[in-house]
Amino acid sequence: MTDIDEAIDWMGRPVSCGACGHGDLLAAGRCRLKHACVNDRYARRIDRFFTWNPALADTYVGHPHFEVRAIAAKHADVFLLPPMLDDPEETVRWNAARRLPKRYARRLRDDPHREVRIRVATLLDEADLIPMVQDPDYYVRLVVARRVGPGLLARMIEDKEPEVRRMVAVRAPVEWLIRMAADADADVRYEVSKRLPGDLLARLKRDPDWRVRFEVASRLPAAEIADLARDEDILVREMVASRLSPPTTAPMLEPPVLEVVS
């Protein structure tokens, strides 16, 4: 028998309905051992208990087991949530923050746990994201780059993480892209090549990444890509060949005239 088949509390002790103070709920079918139980250590069972009995959440926001506190925060009176922003467990802090007005979430922009900061970055308005542009965790900055407008994106063009710069290349105003055309990372340059206007795209004809050169070969006017016909990559050469020598359509043959024999 595994632990999941047993009813065990957060301290490893067997759970007993007889020792629980919720006998009335058991009799009413509003809790069930190994299924919906606030004393069980498994989050799913605790969550089911509060789903069935949300009015009891207020009495559990200070419970010693963090899973109970975290799940109680989903249902408790909102006026009980601000102190939970200082809870030692990140799950409790986040569950409290997402139900409070956004001004409370600002307190968690410097949270020690990256998962909290990532979630906060999905929640705050752009003006409140300014300090998070310099977050030490790259994924937090990536979330910020997905959400902010040009004003803050400009600060992220030279981010030290290529994945963040790639997102900037995807979302930045087109007129900025030439600044990123010489980025050290090929994925960033490839995103640039997909959006760079045709009159500037020729600057990438000698890019070391074949994907960038392929994009150039597929988008520049045919008159400007002849020198790529000798490219080291076969896919680039084939693209050039297909554009310089497009397949011709064979002329339609006149159907034979059948002589009618009377």
VEXDREN-2710 file (C-alpha; in Angstrom, 1 decimal):
% VEXDREN-2710
k/r/px/py/pz
1/MET/0.0/0.0/0.0
2/THR/1.4/3.4/-0.9
3/ASP/0.9/6.7/1.0
4/ILE/-1.7/7.9/-1.5
5/ASP/-3.9/4.9/-0.4
6/GLU/-3.7/6.0/3.2
7/ALA/-5.0/8.9/5.2
8/ILE/-1.9/10.6/6.7
9/ASP/-1.6/14.1/8.0
10/TRP/1.2/16.6/7.3
11/MET/3.2/15.2/10.2
12/GLY/3.0/11.6/9.0
13/ARG/0.3/10.5/11.5
14/PRO/-2.8/8.5/10.5
15/VAL/-5.9/10.6/10.1
16/SER/-8.9/9.6/12.2
17/CYS/-12.4/10.9/11.6
18/GLY/-13.2/10.1/15.2
19/ALA/-10.5/12.6/16.4
20/CYS/-11.6/15.3/14.0
21/GLY/-13.8/18.3/15.0
22/HIS/-15.8/18.1/11.7
23/GLY/-18.1/15.2/12.6
24/ASP/-21.1/17.2/11.5
25/LEU/-19.6/17.6/8.0
26/LEU/-18.9/13.9/7.8
27/ALA/-22.5/13.1/8.7
28/ALA/-23.7/15.6/6.1
29/GLY/-21.5/14.1/3.4
30/ARG/-19.4/17.3/3.1
31/CYS/-16.1/15.6/3.9
32/ARG/-14.8/12.1/3.3
33/LEU/-11.6/10.3/4.4
34/LYS/-9.0/9.9/1.7
35/HIS/-11.1/12.1/-0.6
36/ALA/-12.0/15.5/0.9
37/CYS/-10.2/16.1/4.2
38/VAL/-8.6/19.2/5.6
39/ASN/-6.4/17.0/7.9
40/ASP/-4.9/15.0/5.0
41/ARG/-1.5/16.0/3.7
42/TYR/-2.4/15.7/0.1
43/ALA/-3.2/19.0/-1.6
44/ARG/-6.0/17.6/-3.8
45/ARG/-7.9/16.2/-0.8
46/ILE/-7.5/19.5/1.1
47/ASP/-8.6/21.5/-2.0
48/ARG/-11.7/19.3/-2.3
49/PHE/-12.5/19.9/1.3
50/PHE/-12.5/23.7/0.9
51/THR/-14.4/23.4/-2.4
52/TRP/-17.1/21.6/-0.5
53/ASN/-16.8/23.9/2.6
54/PRO/-15.5/27.3/1.5
55/ALA/-17.0/29.1/4.5
56/LEU/-14.6/27.3/6.7
57/ALA/-11.5/28.7/5.0
58/ASP/-11.3/31.7/7.3
59/THR/-10.5/29.5/10.3
60/TYR/-7.5/27.9/8.5
61/VAL/-5.5/30.8/7.2
62/GLY/-3.1/30.3/10.1
63/HIS/-2.8/26.5/10.0
64/PRO/0.7/25.1/10.5
65/HIS/0.6/23.1/7.3
66/PHE/1.4/25.3/4.3
67/GLU/-0.8/23.4/1.9
68/VAL/-3.8/24.1/4.1
69/ARG/-2.9/27.8/4.3
70/ALA/-2.3/28.1/0.6
71/ILE/-5.6/26.5/-0.4
72/ALA/-7.5/28.3/2.4
73/ALA/-6.2/31.6/0.8
74/LYS/-8.3/30.7/-2.3
75/HIS/-11.5/30.9/-0.4
76/ALA/-10.9/33.0/2.7
77/ASP/-12.3/36.5/3.3
78/VAL/-10.2/38.9/1.3
79/PHE/-9.6/41.1/4.4
80/LEU/-7.7/38.2/5.9
81/LEU/-5.3/37.9/3.0
82/PRO/-2.8/40.9/3.4
83/PRO/-0.9/39.3/6.3
84/MET/-0.5/36.2/4.2
85/LEU/1.8/38.1/1.8
86/ASP/4.5/37.7/4.4
87/ASP/4.0/33.9/4.7
88/PRO/7.2/31.9/4.6
89/GLU/5.8/29.7/1.8
90/GLU/5.7/31.1/-1.7
91/THR/2.5/29.2/-2.6
92/VAL/0.6/30.9/0.2
93/ARG/2.0/34.4/-0.8
94/TRP/0.9/34.0/-4.4
95/ASN/-2.5/32.6/-3.7
96/ALA/-3.1/35.6/-1.4
97/ALA/-1.7/38.1/-3.9
98/ARG/-3.8/37.0/-6.9
99/ARG/-7.0/37.7/-5.0
100/LEU/-6.0/41.1/-3.7
101/PRO/-6.0/44.4/-5.5
102/LYS/-2.9/44.8/-7.7
103/ARG/-1.3/47.3/-5.4
104/TYR/-0.7/44.4/-3.0
105/ALA/1.1/42.4/-5.7
106/ARG/3.6/45.2/-6.1
107/ARG/5.0/44.1/-2.7
108/LEU/6.0/40.8/-4.3
109/ARG/8.1/42.2/-7.2
110/ASP/11.2/41.4/-5.1
111/ASP/9.9/38.1/-3.7
112/PRO/12.8/35.7/-3.0
113/HIS/11.1/32.9/-5.0
114/ARG/11.2/33.2/-8.8
115/GLU/7.9/31.5/-9.3
116/VAL/6.2/34.2/-7.3
117/ARG/7.9/37.0/-9.3
118/ILE/7.0/35.2/-12.6
119/ARG/3.3/35.2/-11.6
120/VAL/3.4/38.7/-10.4
121/ALA/4.9/39.8/-13.7
122/THR/1.8/38.3/-15.5
123/LEU/-0.5/40.3/-13.2
124/LEU/0.8/43.8/-12.9
125/ASP/0.2/46.7/-15.2
126/GLU/3.1/48.0/-17.4
127/ALA/4.0/50.9/-15.1
128/ASP/4.4/48.6/-12.2
129/LEU/6.7/46.3/-14.2
130/ILE/9.5/48.8/-14.6
131/PRO/11.6/47.5/-11.7
132/MET/11.2/43.9/-13.1
133/VAL/13.0/44.8/-16.3
134/GLN/16.2/44.2/-14.4
135/ASP/15.0/41.1/-12.5
136/PRO/17.9/38.6/-11.9
137/ASP/15.9/35.7/-13.3
138/TYR/15.8/35.5/-17.1
139/TYR/12.3/34.0/-17.1
140/VAL/10.9/36.9/-15.2
141/ARG/12.4/39.3/-17.7
142/LEU/11.0/37.1/-20.5
143/VAL/7.5/37.5/-19.1
144/VAL/8.0/41.2/-18.8
145/ALA/9.2/41.4/-22.4
146/ARG/6.0/39.6/-23.6
147/ARG/3.8/42.2/-21.9
148/VAL/5.3/45.7/-22.0
149/GLY/5.1/48.3/-24.7
150/PRO/7.9/49.9/-26.7
151/GLY/9.0/52.2/-23.9
152/LEU/10.2/49.4/-21.7
153/LEU/11.1/47.0/-24.6
154/ALA/13.8/49.6/-25.5
155/ARG/15.6/48.8/-22.2
156/MET/15.7/45.1/-23.0
157/ILE/17.3/45.2/-26.5
158/GLU/20.7/44.3/-24.9
159/ASP/19.4/41.9/-22.3
160/LYS/22.1/39.3/-21.4
161/GLU/19.7/36.4/-22.1
162/PRO/19.2/35.5/-25.8
163/GLU/15.7/34.3/-25.2
164/VAL/14.7/37.7/-23.8
165/ARG/16.3/39.5/-26.8
166/ARG/14.5/37.1/-29.1
167/MET/11.2/38.1/-27.6
168/VAL/12.1/41.8/-28.0
169/ALA/12.9/41.1/-31.7
170/VAL/9.4/39.6/-32.1
171/ARG/7.6/42.5/-30.5
172/ALA/9.8/45.6/-31.1
173/PRO/8.8/48.3/-33.5
174/VAL/10.2/47.5/-37.0
175/GLU/12.4/50.6/-37.0
176/TRP/14.4/49.2/-34.1
177/LEU/15.3/45.9/-35.8
178/ILE/18.4/47.1/-37.6
179/ARG/19.9/47.6/-34.2
180/MET/19.5/43.9/-33.5
181/ALA/20.6/42.6/-36.9
182/ALA/24.1/42.0/-35.6
183/ASP/23.1/40.2/-32.4
184/ALA/25.4/37.5/-31.2
185/ASP/22.7/34.9/-31.0
186/ALA/21.4/33.3/-34.3
187/ASP/17.9/32.9/-33.0
188/VAL/17.6/36.6/-32.3
189/ARG/18.9/37.4/-35.8
190/TYR/16.5/35.0/-37.3
191/GLU/13.6/36.7/-35.7
192/VAL/15.0/40.0/-37.0
193/SER/15.2/38.6/-40.5
194/LYS/11.6/37.6/-40.5
195/ARG/10.5/41.2/-39.8
196/LEU/13.2/43.4/-41.3
197/PRO/11.9/45.5/-44.2
198/GLY/13.1/44.4/-47.6
199/ASP/15.3/47.5/-48.2
200/LEU/17.3/46.5/-45.1
201/LEU/17.2/42.8/-45.4
202/ALA/20.2/42.7/-47.8
203/ARG/22.5/43.5/-44.8
204/LEU/21.9/39.9/-43.7
205/LYS/23.0/38.1/-46.9
206/ARG/26.3/37.0/-45.3
207/ASP/24.8/36.0/-42.0
208/PRO/26.5/32.9/-40.6
209/ASP/23.2/31.2/-39.8
210/TRP/21.6/29.4/-42.8
211/ARG/18.1/30.2/-41.6
212/VAL/18.8/33.9/-41.8
213/ARG/20.2/33.6/-45.3
214/PHE/17.3/31.4/-46.4
215/GLU/14.9/34.1/-45.2
216/VAL/16.9/36.7/-47.2
217/ALA/16.8/34.4/-50.3
218/SER/13.0/34.0/-50.0
219/ARG/12.2/37.7/-49.4
220/LEU/14.6/39.9/-51.3
221/PRO/13.8/40.8/-54.9
222/ALA/15.0/38.0/-57.3
223/ALA/17.4/40.5/-58.9
224/GLU/19.3/40.8/-55.6
225/ILE/19.9/37.2/-54.7
226/ALA/22.0/35.8/-57.6
227/ASP/25.1/35.8/-55.4
228/LEU/23.4/33.4/-53.0
229/ALA/23.2/30.8/-55.7
230/ARG/26.6/29.6/-54.5
231/ASP/25.6/29.5/-50.8
232/GLU/27.2/26.8/-48.7
233/ASP/23.8/25.5/-47.6
234/ILE/21.8/23.5/-50.1
235/LEU/18.4/24.8/-48.9
236/VAL/19.5/28.4/-49.5
237/ARG/20.7/27.4/-53.0
238/GLU/17.5/25.6/-53.8
239/MET/15.5/28.6/-52.7
240/VAL/17.5/30.9/-55.0
241/ALA/17.2/28.4/-57.9
242/SER/13.5/28.2/-57.4
243/ARG/13.1/32.0/-57.6
244/LEU/15.5/32.6/-60.4
245/SER/14.2/29.8/-62.6
246/PRO/10.6/29.3/-61.7
247/PRO/9.0/26.2/-63.2
248/THR/7.4/26.8/-66.5
249/THR/3.9/25.6/-67.3
250/ALA/3.8/23.3/-70.3
251/PRO/1.5/24.6/-73.0
252/MET/-1.8/22.9/-73.3
253/LEU/-2.1/20.6/-76.3
254/GLU/-5.1/20.9/-78.6
255/PRO/-7.2/17.9/-78.3
256/PRO/-7.2/15.6/-81.4
257/VAL/-10.0/16.1/-83.9
258/LEU/-11.9/13.0/-84.2
259/GLU/-13.3/12.3/-87.7
260/VAL/-16.8/11.3/-87.6
261/VAL/-17.6/8.4/-89.9
262/SER/-21.1/8.5/-91.3
END
